[in-house]
């Protein structure tokens, strides 16, 4: 199959993705280049979506060519090339996704962050940068990744961003839960407790702080990850005895595995 034929097939919505991928696989480097050219040049959104589905089927061997094209491409092509690398499930050893998490365009940063979240060597640094990103979707992606991986370094970065109000109101609850997932980090529990109970009230006359979105998020996090800890259980008991139904509901939220 010639490169031109592969491009025509890719643009023809009547030809299945699987068929185009089979033809391209026999076309070698020329077919890969043709698909990448079409991805960069077509203005048809459906055609781009098809090519983004076709390219990963050609396997990790195409990664080097994808990376080679990144630096000189416009942002919208860079975004798509990073999406291809993510879909491949592997990247060439010389490629560092972390180099792209500070890109000027948030759409490129999002794709780069998805790649770095998969790389233990890059993940913590990328999350620390991303939780301070002005783009809310970048922040959300970083928080979801941090909660999933439960990294101590990432949790510390999230706590700082919550404490200095870098993370906005809409994302604070998610951020508190993400930081709380780092159950092997000694600073996590005291930080959560500070959202829930008045300082210095542990022994006698303990009381919950006035209800706030941060407090409710902290109670959910305590229930999810710290209900087996004496201090965490103590605060949850106070919350469950509260006259406020929202506070009780947060303390009774379904626990996750520690």
Residue pairs with C-beta under 8 A, 6 or more apart in sequence:
1 9
1 23
1 24
1 26
1 27
1 31
2 27
2 30
3 27
3 30
3 31
3 33
3 34
4 34
5 23
6 20
6 23
6 24
6 27
6 30
6 31
6 34
6 35
7 34
7 35
7 37
7 38
9 15
9 19
9 20
9 23
10 20
10 24
10 34
10 35
10 38
10 47
10 50
10 51
10 54
11 38
11 42
11 44
11 47
13 46
13 47
13 50
17 50
17 53
17 54
17 57
18 57
20 50
20 54
21 54
21 57
21 58
23 31
24 31
24 32
24 34
24 35
24 54
24 58
25 31
25 57
25 58
27 34
29 65
32 55
32 58
32 62
32 65
33 65
35 51
35 54
35 55
36 55
36 65
36 66
36 69
36 81
38 47
38 51
39 48
39 51
39 52
39 55
39 77
39 80
39 81
39 84
40 69
40 73
40 77
40 80
42 48
42 51
48 80
52 80
52 83
52 84
52 87
55 62
55 66
55 84
55 87
55 88
56 84
56 87
56 88
56 89
59 88
60 88
60 89
60 90
62 84
62 88
63 85
63 88
63 90
63 91
63 92
63 95
64 92
66 81
66 84
66 85
66 88
67 81
67 85
67 91
67 92
67 94
67 95
69 77
69 81
70 78
70 81
70 82
73 81
75 103
75 104
75 105
75 107
75 108
76 107
78 100
78 103
78 105
78 108
79 105
79 107
79 108
79 110
79 111
82 97
82 100
82 108
82 111
82 112
82 114
82 115
83 111
85 91
85 95
85 97
85 115
86 111
86 114
86 115
86 118
91 97
91 115
96 122
97 112
97 115
97 116
97 119
97 122
97 126
98 112
98 116
98 119
98 122
98 125
98 126
99 112
100 108
100 109
100 111
100 112
100 115
101 109
101 112
101 113
101 116
101 126
101 129
101 130
102 109
102 129
103 109
103 112
106 133
106 134
106 135
106 137
106 138
109 130
109 133
109 135
109 138
110 135
110 137
110 138
110 141
112 126
113 126
113 130
113 138
113 141
113 142
113 145
114 141
116 122
116 123
116 125
116 126
117 123
117 126
117 127
117 141
117 142
117 145
117 149
123 145
123 149
123 151
123 154
124 151
124 153
124 154
124 157
126 142
127 142
127 145
127 146
127 151
127 154
127 157
127 158
128 153
128 154
128 157
130 138
130 139
130 141
130 142
131 139
131 142
131 143
131 146
131 157
131 158
131 161
131 166
131 167
131 175
132 139
132 161
132 166
133 139
133 142
136 168
136 170
136 171
139 167
139 168
139 171
140 171
140 174
143 158
143 171
143 174
143 175
143 178
144 174
144 178
145 154
146 154
146 155
146 158
146 178
146 179
146 181
147 174
147 177
147 178
147 181
148 181
150 181
150 182
150 183
150 184
151 182
152 182
152 184
152 185
154 178
154 182
155 178
155 179
155 180
155 181
155 182
155 185
155 188
156 185
156 187
158 167
158 175
158 178
158 179
159 179
159 187
159 188
159 191
160 166
161 167
161 175
162 172
162 175
162 176
162 179
167 175
169 213
172 213
172 214
172 217
173 213
173 214
173 216
173 217
173 220
174 217
176 192
176 195
176 214
176 217
176 218
176 221
177 217
177 220
177 221
177 224
179 188
179 191
179 221
180 188
180 192
180 218
180 221
180 222
180 224
180 225
180 226
181 221
181 224
181 225
182 188
183 225
183 226
183 258
189 226
189 229
189 231
189 232
192 218
192 221
192 222
192 226
192 232
193 218
193 222
193 231
193 232
193 235
195 209
195 212
195 214
195 215
195 217
195 218
196 208
196 209
196 215
196 218
196 219
196 222
196 235
196 239
197 206
197 207
197 208
197 209
197 235
197 238
198 206
198 207
198 208
198 209
201 207
202 231
202 234
206 234
206 238
207 238
208 215
208 235
208 238
208 239
208 242
208 247
209 215
211 244
211 246
211 247
215 247
215 250
216 246
216 247
216 250
217 250
219 235
219 236
219 239
219 247
219 250
219 251
219 253
220 250
220 253
222 232
222 235
222 236
222 251
223 236
223 250
223 251
223 252
223 253
223 254
223 255
224 253
224 254
224 255
224 256
225 255
225 256
225 258
226 232
226 233
227 233
227 236
227 255
228 258
236 251
239 247
239 248
239 250
239 251
240 248
240 251
240 252
242 248
242 251
